[in-house]
Amino acid sequence: MPNYQGVWSLSEQYQNASGWPLPPLTGQIGLFSRANDYIIISTTGNATDFGDLGGNPLGGACASSTRAVFGGGNYSNIIRFVTIANLGDFTDFGDLTVGRNGIGGCGSSTRGLFSSGAGGNVIDYITIATTGNATDFGDDTNTNQEKGALSSPTRGVFFGGSTSNIISYVTIATTGNATDFGDMIEGASGPTGCSSSTRGIIAGNGSSNNNRISYITIATTGNATDFGDLTVTRGFASACSSPTRGVIGGGKNAGTSTFWNVMDYVTIGTTGNATDFGDLTAATTDLAATSNAHGGLS
């Protein structure tokens, strides 16, 4: 207890420290839903529990520099958000235009996109800084579920799903239907992606269970090019990034009960095999990830 002057002794301060508010997180922060973890992307090491981020399996995610938004999955239309610097649980944001499964999420610093999946080929958009229901953006070129997504500040790119090799793109600040971008090296279910402002990384394949990483140049169109290999064979993982580094976490081997807690990282501007980053707090698949430093932030 404080003394009669209202002052805590040093030992009392330490004894009561658990009741103090935690300081805000700083740095390049990556969040993984379902695992409910965060990492500091510029370092390496194991993930730390963030709180209940929520997020249904096979949902999508997008973020500004301050707010992360998770939407859909498991045929839900629910959108949730968290303030990235504050450890804690998710808050209701609004609803997608239709419930969907296996959607791709990406965005710019102001607008988030959620693309198609089982339940339709609709692309929705939200204004990340506000709350409210999503608005129809247009249609993706296909209805594939279990697809990946990534973005630059101007373009959103969607790829794979349902063993497809299709890559499509939209201009984030407009509305309208997606346009063909090119092809992945191979068709893939459950690929994941992340990016710098210029280059997109595509990783994993849940249909052929390989460890392939490929890349695209976002401002152009064309087919993906081989980048290197993940440290483990998996699909249905998720990825987040800083302007220079991509981190891929979780996932599973299709047709088995082998789930992964492994996180890998790559330097986006180079090519080569991934390096071990650390572990998620639990082996988790069908998760979504985003960061406050991804390639879509200008």
BATI-898014 format. One record per residue (C-alpha): residue number from 0; x, y, z; chain. Coordinates in nm, 4 decimals. Each point is the difference from the previous one (the first is absolute). Layout:
{i NUM; xx X; yy Y; zz Z; ch A}
...
END
This chain:
{i 0; xx 0.0000; yy 0.0000; zz 0.0000; ch A}
{i 1; xx 0.1170; yy 0.3595; zz -0.0494; ch A}
{i 2; xx 0.1255; yy 0.1804; zz 0.3088; ch A}
{i 3; xx -0.1976; yy 0.2815; zz 0.1562; ch A}
{i 4; xx 0.1400; yy 0.2357; zz -0.2635; ch A}
{i 5; xx -0.1341; yy -0.2251; zz -0.2804; ch A}
{i 6; xx 0.3456; yy -0.1236; zz -0.1077; ch A}
{i 7; xx 0.0757; yy -0.3646; zz -0.0919; ch A}
{i 8; xx 0.3241; yy -0.1516; zz 0.1282; ch A}
{i 9; xx 0.2263; yy -0.1571; zz -0.2637; ch A}
{i 10; xx -0.0882; yy -0.3540; zz 0.1103; ch A}
{i 11; xx -0.3724; yy 0.0829; zz -0.0131; ch A}
{i 12; xx 0.0401; yy 0.1349; zz -0.3538; ch A}
{i 13; xx 0.1507; yy -0.3290; zz -0.1161; ch A}
{i 14; xx -0.2654; yy -0.2030; zz 0.1825; ch A}
{i 15; xx -0.2785; yy 0.1905; zz -0.1736; ch A}
{i 16; xx 0.1592; yy 0.0277; zz -0.3454; ch A}
{i 17; xx -0.2367; yy -0.2605; zz -0.1469; ch A}
{i 18; xx -0.2854; yy 0.2466; zz 0.0290; ch A}
{i 19; xx 0.1723; yy 0.2722; zz -0.1998; ch A}
{i 20; xx -0.0992; yy 0.0628; zz -0.3629; ch A}
{i 21; xx 0.2444; yy -0.1487; zz -0.2491; ch A}
{i 22; xx 0.1991; yy 0.2414; zz -0.2157; ch A}
{i 23; xx -0.1008; yy 0.0175; zz -0.3665; ch A}
{i 24; xx 0.1775; yy -0.2233; zz -0.2490; ch A}
{i 25; xx 0.2467; yy 0.1729; zz -0.2296; ch A}
{i 26; xx 0.1865; yy -0.0982; zz -0.3143; ch A}
{i 27; xx -0.0961; yy -0.2073; zz -0.3034; ch A}
{i 28; xx -0.2745; yy -0.2151; zz 0.1503; ch A}
{i 29; xx -0.1459; yy -0.3084; zz -0.1674; ch A}
{i 30; xx -0.3240; yy -0.1563; zz 0.1243; ch A}
{i 31; xx -0.1206; yy -0.3583; zz -0.0546; ch A}
{i 32; xx -0.3682; yy -0.0730; zz 0.0640; ch A}
{i 33; xx -0.1153; yy -0.3356; zz 0.1418; ch A}
{i 34; xx 0.3482; yy -0.0362; zz 0.1523; ch A}
{i 35; xx -0.0716; yy 0.3371; zz 0.1682; ch A}
{i 36; xx 0.3676; yy 0.0906; zz -0.0244; ch A}
{i 37; xx 0.2194; yy 0.2937; zz -0.0864; ch A}
{i 38; xx 0.3597; yy 0.0323; zz -0.1134; ch A}
{i 39; xx 0.2447; yy 0.2844; zz -0.0571; ch A}
{i 40; xx 0.0876; yy -0.0569; zz -0.3644; ch A}
{i 41; xx 0.3427; yy 0.1650; zz 0.0087; ch A}
{i 42; xx 0.1222; yy -0.2515; zz 0.2605; ch A}
{i 43; xx -0.0144; yy -0.3778; zz 0.0274; ch A}
{i 44; xx -0.1413; yy -0.2116; zz 0.2794; ch A}
{i 45; xx -0.3163; yy -0.1676; zz 0.1177; ch A}
{i 46; xx -0.3388; yy 0.1704; zz -0.0206; ch A}
{i 47; xx -0.1742; yy 0.1510; zz 0.3030; ch A}
{i 48; xx -0.3670; yy -0.0198; zz 0.0914; ch A}
{i 49; xx -0.1901; yy 0.3153; zz -0.0984; ch A}
{i 50; xx -0.3495; yy -0.0689; zz 0.1326; ch A}
{i 51; xx -0.3070; yy -0.1426; zz -0.1668; ch A}
{i 52; xx 0.0367; yy 0.1266; zz -0.3570; ch A}
{i 53; xx -0.2846; yy -0.2248; zz -0.1058; ch A}
{i 54; xx -0.0217; yy -0.0761; zz -0.3657; ch A}
{i 55; xx -0.1719; yy -0.2982; zz -0.1533; ch A}
{i 56; xx 0.1967; yy -0.2679; zz -0.1854; ch A}
{i 57; xx 0.0772; yy 0.0966; zz -0.3602; ch A}
{i 58; xx -0.0771; yy 0.3685; zz 0.0532; ch A}
{i 59; xx 0.1870; yy 0.2998; zz -0.1376; ch A}
{i 60; xx 0.1849; yy 0.2942; zz 0.1547; ch A}
{i 61; xx 0.1101; yy 0.3535; zz -0.0838; ch A}
{i 62; xx 0.1477; yy 0.2877; zz 0.1991; ch A}
{i 63; xx 0.0983; yy 0.3630; zz 0.0183; ch A}
{i 64; xx 0.2990; yy 0.1088; zz 0.2077; ch A}
{i 65; xx -0.2224; yy 0.0084; zz 0.3095; ch A}
{i 66; xx -0.2915; yy -0.2407; zz -0.0481; ch A}
{i 67; xx -0.0256; yy -0.3655; zz -0.1099; ch A}
{i 68; xx -0.3262; yy -0.1341; zz -0.1429; ch A}
{i 69; xx -0.0988; yy -0.3677; zz -0.0364; ch A}
{i 70; xx -0.3020; yy -0.1069; zz -0.2060; ch A}
{i 71; xx -0.1964; yy -0.3049; zz -0.1106; ch A}
{i 72; xx 0.1054; yy -0.3612; zz 0.0061; ch A}
{i 73; xx -0.2074; yy -0.3053; zz 0.0896; ch A}
{i 74; xx -0.2800; yy 0.1523; zz -0.2116; ch A}
{i 75; xx -0.0329; yy 0.2891; zz 0.2445; ch A}
{i 76; xx -0.0591; yy 0.3648; zz -0.0961; ch A}
{i 77; xx 0.1464; yy 0.1341; zz 0.3254; ch A}
{i 78; xx 0.2732; yy 0.2660; zz -0.0087; ch A}
{i 79; xx 0.2057; yy 0.0723; zz 0.3133; ch A}
{i 80; xx 0.2853; yy 0.2368; zz 0.0790; ch A}
{i 81; xx 0.2727; yy 0.0692; zz 0.2541; ch A}
{i 82; xx 0.2202; yy 0.3006; zz 0.0660; ch A}
{i 83; xx 0.3430; yy -0.1437; zz -0.0748; ch A}
{i 84; xx 0.1965; yy 0.1813; zz 0.2708; ch A}
{i 85; xx -0.2364; yy -0.1157; zz 0.2764; ch A}
{i 86; xx 0.0055; yy -0.3543; zz 0.1308; ch A}
{i 87; xx -0.3572; yy -0.1187; zz 0.0182; ch A}
{i 88; xx -0.3034; yy -0.1615; zz -0.1559; ch A}
{i 89; xx -0.1770; yy 0.0728; zz -0.3272; ch A}
{i 90; xx -0.2907; yy 0.2433; zz -0.0376; ch A}
{i 91; xx -0.2915; yy -0.0264; zz -0.2415; ch A}
{i 92; xx 0.0538; yy 0.2016; zz -0.3204; ch A}
{i 93; xx -0.3032; yy -0.0897; zz -0.2149; ch A}
{i 94; xx -0.0979; yy -0.2596; zz -0.2590; ch A}
{i 95; xx 0.1148; yy -0.1136; zz -0.3425; ch A}
{i 96; xx -0.2611; yy 0.0191; zz -0.2750; ch A}
{i 97; xx -0.0251; yy -0.3798; zz 0.0074; ch A}
{i 98; xx 0.1459; yy -0.2746; zz 0.2165; ch A}
{i 99; xx 0.2920; yy -0.1761; zz -0.1634; ch A}
{i 100; xx 0.2701; yy -0.2567; zz 0.0602; ch A}
{i 101; xx 0.3595; yy -0.0050; zz -0.1181; ch A}
{i 102; xx 0.0247; yy 0.3693; zz -0.0858; ch A}
{i 103; xx 0.3044; yy 0.2152; zz -0.0721; ch A}
{i 104; xx 0.0547; yy 0.3279; zz 0.1846; ch A}
{i 105; xx 0.2311; yy 0.2914; zz -0.0818; ch A}
{i 106; xx -0.0085; yy 0.3777; zz -0.0244; ch A}
{i 107; xx 0.1596; yy 0.3417; zz 0.0075; ch A}
{i 108; xx 0.0476; yy 0.2368; zz 0.2942; ch A}
{i 109; xx -0.3639; yy 0.1084; zz -0.0268; ch A}
{i 110; xx -0.2018; yy -0.2762; zz -0.1645; ch A}
{i 111; xx -0.0249; yy -0.3746; zz 0.0592; ch A}
{i 112; xx -0.1153; yy -0.2594; zz -0.2537; ch A}
{i 113; xx -0.1473; yy -0.3476; zz 0.0518; ch A}
{i 114; xx -0.0200; yy -0.2144; zz -0.3116; ch A}
{i 115; xx -0.2382; yy -0.2812; zz -0.0938; ch A}
{i 116; xx 0.0428; yy -0.3512; zz 0.1378; ch A}
{i 117; xx -0.2707; yy -0.2626; zz 0.0377; ch A}
{i 118; xx -0.3220; yy 0.1972; zz 0.0052; ch A}
{i 119; xx 0.0640; yy 0.2077; zz -0.3111; ch A}
{i 120; xx 0.2593; yy 0.1975; zz -0.1947; ch A}
{i 121; xx -0.0936; yy 0.3325; zz 0.1620; ch A}
{i 122; xx 0.2743; yy 0.2420; zz 0.1037; ch A}
{i 123; xx -0.0985; yy 0.2213; zz 0.2952; ch A}
{i 124; xx 0.1715; yy 0.3090; zz 0.1305; ch A}
{i 125; xx 0.0101; yy 0.1854; zz 0.3302; ch A}
{i 126; xx 0.1496; yy 0.3260; zz 0.1216; ch A}
{i 127; xx 0.2371; yy -0.1269; zz 0.2681; ch A}
{i 128; xx -0.0115; yy 0.3093; zz 0.2239; ch A}
{i 129; xx -0.3779; yy -0.0189; zz 0.0411; ch A}
{i 130; xx -0.2367; yy -0.2790; zz 0.0955; ch A}
{i 131; xx -0.3029; yy -0.1209; zz -0.1902; ch A}
{i 132; xx -0.1089; yy -0.2533; zz -0.2566; ch A}
{i 133; xx 0.2059; yy -0.0762; zz -0.3094; ch A}
{i 134; xx -0.0979; yy 0.1299; zz -0.3443; ch A}
{i 135; xx 0.0056; yy -0.1909; zz -0.3273; ch A}
{i 136; xx 0.3152; yy 0.0800; zz -0.2003; ch A}
{i 137; xx -0.0524; yy -0.2262; zz -0.3014; ch A}
{i 138; xx 0.0656; yy -0.3622; zz -0.0909; ch A}
{i 139; xx 0.3168; yy -0.2053; zz -0.0033; ch A}
{i 140; xx 0.0779; yy -0.1972; zz -0.3142; ch A}
{i 141; xx -0.0864; yy -0.3271; zz 0.1786; ch A}
{i 142; xx -0.1821; yy -0.1427; zz 0.3006; ch A}
{i 143; xx 0.2937; yy -0.2023; zz 0.1288; ch A}
{i 144; xx 0.0201; yy -0.0419; zz 0.3745; ch A}
{i 145; xx 0.3114; yy -0.0367; zz 0.2143; ch A}
{i 146; xx 0.1759; yy 0.2748; zz -0.1981; ch A}
{i 147; xx 0.2774; yy 0.2357; zz 0.0989; ch A}
{i 148; xx 0.0334; yy 0.3772; zz -0.0309; ch A}
{i 149; xx 0.2606; yy 0.2769; zz 0.0157; ch A}
{i 150; xx 0.0223; yy 0.3662; zz -0.0960; ch A}
{i 151; xx 0.2023; yy 0.3046; zz -0.0890; ch A}
{i 152; xx -0.1331; yy 0.3463; zz 0.0943; ch A}
{i 153; xx -0.1969; yy 0.0039; zz -0.3269; ch A}
{i 154; xx -0.0716; yy -0.3627; zz -0.0974; ch A}
{i 155; xx -0.1642; yy -0.2954; zz 0.1705; ch A}
{i 156; xx 0.1008; yy -0.3418; zz -0.1334; ch A}
{i 157; xx -0.1863; yy -0.3304; zz 0.0528; ch A}
{i 158; xx 0.1307; yy -0.3444; zz -0.0925; ch A}
{i 159; xx -0.0511; yy -0.3739; zz 0.0096; ch A}
{i 160; xx -0.2674; yy -0.1877; zz 0.1888; ch A}
{i 161; xx -0.1806; yy -0.3229; zz -0.0906; ch A}
{i 162; xx 0.3215; yy -0.1209; zz -0.1729; ch A}
{i 163; xx -0.0164; yy 0.2964; zz -0.2409; ch A}
{i 164; xx 0.3078; yy 0.1826; zz -0.1291; ch A}
{i 165; xx -0.1909; yy 0.3224; zz -0.0830; ch A}
{i 166; xx 0.1331; yy 0.3396; zz 0.1148; ch A}
{i 167; xx -0.2322; yy 0.3018; zz -0.0244; ch A}
{i 168; xx 0.0250; yy 0.3629; zz 0.1080; ch A}
{i 169; xx -0.1996; yy 0.3160; zz 0.0703; ch A}
{i 170; xx 0.0837; yy 0.3666; zz 0.0551; ch A}
{i 171; xx -0.0783; yy 0.0461; zz 0.3691; ch A}
{i 172; xx -0.1171; yy 0.3621; zz -0.0090; ch A}
{i 173; xx -0.2619; yy -0.0689; zz -0.2698; ch A}
{i 174; xx -0.2809; yy -0.2528; zz -0.0310; ch A}
{i 175; xx -0.0560; yy -0.2525; zz -0.2781; ch A}
{i 176; xx 0.0645; yy -0.3566; zz -0.1022; ch A}
{i 177; xx 0.3413; yy -0.1625; zz 0.0314; ch A}
{i 178; xx 0.2288; yy -0.0411; zz -0.3009; ch A}
{i 179; xx 0.2252; yy -0.2933; zz -0.0886; ch A}
{i 180; xx 0.3589; yy 0.0494; zz 0.1208; ch A}
{i 181; xx 0.1671; yy -0.3253; zz -0.1052; ch A}
{i 182; xx 0.0549; yy -0.3481; zz 0.1375; ch A}
{i 183; xx 0.1613; yy -0.1562; zz 0.3020; ch A}
{i 184; xx 0.2726; yy -0.2575; zz -0.0657; ch A}
{i 185; xx -0.2552; yy -0.2685; zz 0.0881; ch A}
{i 186; xx -0.3573; yy -0.0256; zz 0.1212; ch A}
{i 187; xx -0.0292; yy 0.0215; zz 0.3776; ch A}
{i 188; xx -0.2550; yy -0.0283; zz 0.2770; ch A}
{i 189; xx 0.0737; yy 0.2065; zz 0.3075; ch A}
{i 190; xx 0.2933; yy 0.2078; zz -0.1250; ch A}
{i 191; xx 0.0884; yy 0.3089; zz 0.2015; ch A}
{i 192; xx 0.1627; yy 0.3285; zz -0.0916; ch A}
{i 193; xx 0.1658; yy 0.3159; zz 0.1254; ch A}
{i 194; xx 0.1813; yy 0.2873; zz -0.1651; ch A}
{i 195; xx 0.2177; yy 0.3041; zz -0.0067; ch A}
{i 196; xx -0.1346; yy 0.2992; zz -0.1895; ch A}
{i 197; xx 0.1351; yy -0.1452; zz -0.3256; ch A}
{i 198; xx 0.0378; yy -0.3780; zz 0.0308; ch A}
{i 199; xx -0.2482; yy -0.2677; zz 0.1053; ch A}
{i 200; xx 0.0962; yy -0.3302; zz 0.1618; ch A}
{i 201; xx -0.2179; yy -0.3099; zz -0.0508; ch A}
{i 202; xx 0.0702; yy -0.2985; zz 0.2264; ch A}
{i 203; xx -0.1248; yy -0.3510; zz 0.0684; ch A}
{i 204; xx -0.2370; yy -0.2429; zz -0.1639; ch A}
{i 205; xx -0.2549; yy -0.2074; zz 0.1852; ch A}
{i 206; xx -0.0975; yy -0.2082; zz -0.3011; ch A}
{i 207; xx 0.3391; yy -0.1398; zz -0.1019; ch A}
{i 208; xx 0.1651; yy 0.0438; zz 0.3403; ch A}
{i 209; xx 0.3128; yy 0.1748; zz -0.1200; ch A}
{i 210; xx 0.2165; yy 0.2743; zz 0.1485; ch A}
{i 211; xx 0.0207; yy 0.2295; zz -0.3026; ch A}
{i 212; xx 0.0400; yy 0.3781; zz 0.0258; ch A}
{i 213; xx -0.0474; yy 0.2174; zz -0.3092; ch A}
{i 214; xx -0.0219; yy 0.3720; zz -0.0685; ch A}
{i 215; xx -0.1641; yy 0.2580; zz -0.2240; ch A}
{i 216; xx 0.0670; yy 0.3649; zz -0.0791; ch A}
{i 217; xx -0.3259; yy 0.1634; zz 0.1073; ch A}
{i 218; xx 0.0055; yy 0.3036; zz -0.2307; ch A}
{i 219; xx 0.0259; yy -0.2183; zz -0.3116; ch A}
{i 220; xx -0.1928; yy -0.3049; zz -0.1120; ch A}
{i 221; xx 0.1414; yy -0.3419; zz -0.0787; ch A}
{i 222; xx 0.0640; yy -0.3457; zz 0.1382; ch A}
{i 223; xx 0.1590; yy -0.0703; zz 0.3378; ch A}
{i 224; xx 0.3719; yy -0.0851; zz 0.0204; ch A}
{i 225; xx 0.1720; yy -0.2479; zz 0.2335; ch A}
{i 226; xx 0.1416; yy 0.1600; zz 0.3172; ch A}
{i 227; xx 0.1144; yy -0.2926; zz 0.2157; ch A}
{i 228; xx -0.1372; yy -0.2459; zz 0.2572; ch A}
{i 229; xx -0.1685; yy 0.0108; zz 0.3398; ch A}
{i 230; xx 0.1703; yy -0.1928; zz 0.2819; ch A}
{i 231; xx -0.2965; yy -0.2424; zz 0.0173; ch A}
{i 232; xx -0.2551; yy -0.1318; zz -0.2469; ch A}
{i 233; xx -0.3421; yy 0.1570; zz 0.0633; ch A}
{i 234; xx -0.3037; yy 0.1890; zz -0.1204; ch A}
{i 235; xx -0.2780; yy 0.1918; zz 0.1774; ch A}
{i 236; xx 0.2591; yy 0.2134; zz 0.1794; ch A}
{i 237; xx -0.0116; yy 0.3783; zz 0.0224; ch A}
{i 238; xx 0.2508; yy 0.2796; zz -0.0494; ch A}
{i 239; xx 0.0734; yy 0.3568; zz 0.1054; ch A}
{i 240; xx 0.2754; yy 0.2408; zz -0.0944; ch A}
{i 241; xx 0.2021; yy 0.3117; zz 0.0510; ch A}
{i 242; xx 0.1324; yy 0.1992; zz -0.2965; ch A}
{i 243; xx 0.2965; yy -0.2387; zz -0.0166; ch A}
{i 244; xx -0.0903; yy -0.3271; zz 0.1719; ch A}
{i 245; xx -0.2795; yy -0.2554; zz -0.0388; ch A}
{i 246; xx -0.0921; yy -0.2458; zz 0.2763; ch A}
{i 247; xx -0.2033; yy -0.3153; zz -0.0709; ch A}
{i 248; xx -0.1551; yy -0.1853; zz 0.2946; ch A}
{i 249; xx -0.2117; yy -0.3033; zz 0.0797; ch A}
{i 250; xx -0.1773; yy -0.2187; zz -0.2540; ch A}
{i 251; xx -0.0389; yy -0.3708; zz -0.0556; ch A}
{i 252; xx 0.0677; yy -0.2904; zz -0.2343; ch A}
{i 253; xx -0.3160; yy -0.0763; zz -0.1970; ch A}
{i 254; xx -0.1635; yy -0.3314; zz 0.0736; ch A}
{i 255; xx 0.1830; yy -0.0407; zz 0.3320; ch A}
{i 256; xx -0.0308; yy 0.1196; zz 0.3582; ch A}
{i 257; xx 0.3449; yy 0.1618; zz -0.0135; ch A}
{i 258; xx -0.0416; yy 0.3631; zz 0.1030; ch A}
{i 259; xx 0.2960; yy 0.2370; zz 0.0203; ch A}
{i 260; xx 0.1056; yy 0.2651; zz 0.2492; ch A}
{i 261; xx 0.3087; yy 0.0826; zz -0.2070; ch A}
{i 262; xx 0.0628; yy 0.3546; zz -0.1225; ch A}
{i 263; xx 0.2406; yy 0.0680; zz -0.2881; ch A}
{i 264; xx 0.1295; yy 0.3281; zz -0.1348; ch A}
{i 265; xx 0.1367; yy 0.1264; zz -0.3296; ch A}
{i 266; xx 0.1561; yy 0.3254; zz -0.1149; ch A}
{i 267; xx -0.2551; yy 0.1122; zz -0.2573; ch A}
{i 268; xx 0.2368; yy 0.1857; zz -0.2327; ch A}
{i 269; xx 0.2282; yy -0.3025; zz -0.0507; ch A}
{i 270; xx -0.0582; yy -0.3645; zz -0.0929; ch A}
{i 271; xx 0.0964; yy -0.3092; zz 0.1943; ch A}
{i 272; xx -0.1261; yy -0.2511; zz 0.2521; ch A}
{i 273; xx -0.1850; yy 0.1074; zz 0.3139; ch A}
{i 274; xx 0.1641; yy 0.0056; zz 0.3434; ch A}
{i 275; xx -0.1545; yy -0.1083; zz 0.3300; ch A}
{i 276; xx -0.1477; yy 0.2955; zz 0.1909; ch A}
{i 277; xx -0.1392; yy -0.1744; zz 0.3089; ch A}
{i 278; xx -0.3255; yy -0.1665; zz 0.1021; ch A}
{i 279; xx -0.3604; yy 0.1028; zz 0.0474; ch A}
{i 280; xx -0.1376; yy -0.0718; zz 0.3485; ch A}
{i 281; xx -0.1985; yy -0.2921; zz -0.1445; ch A}
{i 282; xx -0.0052; yy -0.2069; zz -0.3185; ch A}
{i 283; xx -0.2791; yy 0.1668; zz -0.2006; ch A}
{i 284; xx -0.1403; yy -0.0193; zz -0.3513; ch A}
{i 285; xx -0.2485; yy 0.1972; zz -0.2111; ch A}
{i 286; xx 0.1024; yy 0.3226; zz 0.1698; ch A}
{i 287; xx 0.0174; yy 0.3593; zz -0.1208; ch A}
{i 288; xx 0.2834; yy 0.2469; zz 0.0533; ch A}
{i 289; xx 0.0774; yy 0.3658; zz -0.0593; ch A}
{i 290; xx 0.2316; yy 0.2722; zz 0.1284; ch A}
{i 291; xx 0.0373; yy 0.3724; zz 0.0599; ch A}
{i 292; xx 0.2882; yy 0.0181; zz -0.2503; ch A}
{i 293; xx -0.1103; yy -0.2010; zz -0.3068; ch A}
{i 294; xx 0.0611; yy 0.0925; zz -0.3618; ch A}
{i 295; xx -0.3409; yy 0.1593; zz -0.0488; ch A}
{i 296; xx 0.0764; yy 0.2849; zz 0.2393; ch A}
{i 297; xx 0.1274; yy 0.3121; zz -0.1722; ch A}
END
